[in-house]
């Protein structure tokens, strides 16, 4: 699936979309990250996909955060301590 023109940069839309997660997490080497950044700067559809992915991750990270009640945390810690002594 090619969303934009491969002539825009040295990397295709398919390659960008396959690597977008790694790019957003800063997991690519500097050369590959630079190629993706150039492509994203020149290809609207890929940039929109990257921004959607970045926004979705932020919403999930923000909204899906919950902490266990204190009494549950204490029970789990106690159970782990008991388990480690066996």
C-alpha positions, 0 to 999 in steps of 0.5 A, a space after each residue: 500500500 503506497 500512500 504517497 510518491 516514492 519519489 519524495 524521498 529515499 524511503 517508500 511509504 510502505 517502509 515508513 509505515 512499517 517503521 513508524 512505531 520504531 521512529 516514534 519511540 526513537 528506536 531507529 539509528 540516526 540515518 534511518 530516522 533522518 530518512 523517515 523524517 524527510 519522508 514525513 516532511 514531504 508526504 502528507 498521508 504518511 505524516 497524518 498516519 504518524 500523527 494519528 499514531 502518536 496521538 493515539 499512543 498519548 491518549 492510551 497512555 493518559 486515559 488507560 492509567 490506573 492504580 490498584 487500590 492500596 489494600 490490593 497492593 499491600 496484599 500482593 506485596 505480602 504474597 510476593 514476600 511469602 512466595 520468596 521465602 518458600 
